[in-house]
Amino acid sequence: MPLGGARRGRMPMIAQAAAALLALAVPSAAFAASWTAYGNARFGYLVDLPPGFPPIREADNGDGGVSASTEGHAALSVWGSYLLDSTFRQEAGSRIAGDAEKGWSIGYRAVTARAASWSGSKGDRILYVRAIARCRDQAAFMRIEYDASAKAVYDPIVSRLVKSLRASGGC
């Protein structure tokens, strides 16, 4: 095969590969750029909201609020709480037990003195909760429930949500 013919044969493949990579990169960049932050002044925490979720509808008491994905597959709740008669670890353990009592099969849990995460399933739904200790007697929580059929879509979203729940300001 003449050299010119080989080049003509390869260039479209290289161009196709480049176009495919660009097609994958553009949605990822758009996806990353469309996250927005929700900040709660009362309990001093921030969390990033994924694309496809409208702004948090804050509760009247100002502790947090809820949002639901526009396609209806997921519900996101964020809130702050006082630790009245317990440590952060005890509070997390109590909430994990409460989810189990409500029928969630808890398959993962990790609790430390400053952070907690747990996940589970119930029927065709998946639950993931992240909590962080705030100040001496406060905690902030992020909870997302979504359709198991959308797990592949929500796994990276949950990962970013978990990383994004953080303290804002001092105590």
C-alpha positions in Angstrom: 0.0 0.0 0.0 1.4 3.4 -0.9 2.4 5.7 2.0 -0.3 8.2 1.1 -3.0 5.5 1.2 -1.8 4.4 4.7 -2.1 8.0 6.0 -5.5 8.5 4.5 -6.6 5.3 6.2 -5.2 6.2 9.6 -6.2 9.8 9.8 -9.9 9.2 9.9 -9.3 6.6 12.8 -7.2 9.1 14.7 -9.7 11.9 14.1 -12.5 9.5 15.2 -10.6 8.6 18.4 -9.9 12.3 19.1 -13.6 13.2 18.5 -14.7 10.3 20.8 -12.3 11.6 23.6 -13.6 15.1 23.1 -17.2 13.9 23.3 -16.4 12.2 26.6 -14.5 15.2 28.0 -17.0 17.9 27.1 -20.0 16.4 29.1 -17.6 15.8 32.1 -16.5 19.4 32.1 -20.0 20.7 31.8 -21.1 18.3 34.5 -18.3 19.6 36.8 -19.1 23.2 36.0 -22.8 22.9 36.8 -22.5 22.0 40.5 -23.6 24.7 42.8 -23.0 25.2 46.5 -25.6 25.3 49.4 -24.4 27.0 52.6 -26.2 26.8 55.9 -25.4 29.8 58.2 -27.2 28.4 61.3 -25.1 25.2 61.5 -22.1 26.4 59.5 -21.8 23.8 56.8 -21.6 23.7 53.0 -22.4 21.0 50.4 -22.2 21.0 46.6 -25.5 20.3 44.8 -25.3 18.2 41.7 -26.5 19.2 38.3 -30.2 18.4 37.7 -31.1 19.4 41.3 -32.8 22.7 41.9 -31.7 24.9 44.9 -32.4 23.5 48.4 -35.8 24.4 49.6 -34.8 25.5 53.1 -36.9 24.6 56.2 -38.6 27.3 58.2 -36.2 26.7 61.1 -33.2 27.2 58.9 -31.5 23.9 59.7 -31.3 22.7 56.0 -33.7 21.5 53.4 -34.5 19.3 50.5 -34.1 19.0 46.8 -35.1 16.4 44.2 -33.6 15.5 40.9 -35.5 16.9 38.0 -35.9 13.4 36.4 -37.4 12.1 39.7 -34.8 9.4 40.5 -33.3 11.0 43.6 -34.1 13.0 46.7 -31.4 14.9 48.6 -31.7 16.2 52.2 -29.2 18.3 54.1 -29.6 19.5 57.7 -27.8 20.5 60.8 -28.6 19.2 64.3 -27.7 19.7 67.9 -26.3 16.8 69.8 -28.4 17.1 72.9 -27.6 14.1 75.1 -25.1 12.2 73.0 -21.7 12.3 71.4 -21.3 12.5 67.6 -20.6 8.7 67.5 -23.7 8.0 69.5 -25.8 10.2 67.3 -24.5 8.5 64.2 -25.1 5.1 65.7 -28.7 6.0 66.7 -29.4 7.3 63.2 -28.0 4.2 61.6 -30.2 2.1 63.9 -33.2 4.2 63.0 -32.7 3.6 59.3 -32.4 -0.1 59.9 -35.6 0.0 61.9 -37.3 1.7 58.9 -36.4 -1.3 56.7 -33.1 -0.2 55.2 -30.6 -3.0 54.9 -27.4 -1.2 56.0 -24.5 -2.7 54.0 -21.8 -0.2 54.8 -21.0 1.9 57.9 -18.0 3.9 59.0 -18.1 6.0 62.2 -15.3 8.1 63.8 -15.4 10.9 66.3 -15.7 13.5 63.6 -17.4 11.9 60.6 -19.8 9.1 59.7 -21.0 7.4 56.5 -23.5 4.7 55.9 -25.4 3.2 53.0 -28.1 0.7 52.5 -30.9 -0.5 50.3 -34.6 -1.1 50.6 -36.5 -2.5 47.7 -35.4 -0.7 44.5 -33.9 2.3 46.4 -30.4 3.1 47.6 -29.5 5.3 50.6 -26.3 7.1 51.4 -25.8 9.3 54.4 -22.7 11.4 55.3 -22.4 13.3 58.6 -19.7 15.6 60.0 -19.2 16.8 63.6 -19.6 20.6 63.9 -18.4 22.5 66.9 -19.0 21.0 70.3 -22.6 20.1 70.2 -23.6 20.1 66.5 -23.5 17.9 63.4 -24.3 18.4 59.7 -25.9 15.6 57.6 -26.3 14.9 53.9 -28.7 12.1 52.8 -29.5 11.0 49.3 -31.9 8.3 48.2 -32.1 7.2 44.6 -33.3 4.5 42.3 -31.1 1.4 42.2 -31.6 1.3 38.5 -29.7 4.6 38.4 -26.7 3.4 40.5 -24.1 3.8 37.8 -25.2 7.5 37.3 -25.4 8.3 41.0 -22.2 6.6 42.2 -19.9 9.5 41.1 -22.5 12.0 42.3 -22.6 10.4 45.8 -18.8 10.4 45.9 -18.6 14.1 45.2 -21.4 14.9 47.7 -19.6 13.0 50.4 -16.4 14.9 49.7 -18.2 18.3 49.5 -20.0 18.2 52.9 -17.7 20.5 55.0 -17.7 23.0 57.7 -17.9 26.7 56.9 -16.7 29.3 59.3 -15.6 28.8 62.9 -17.5 27.6 65.9 
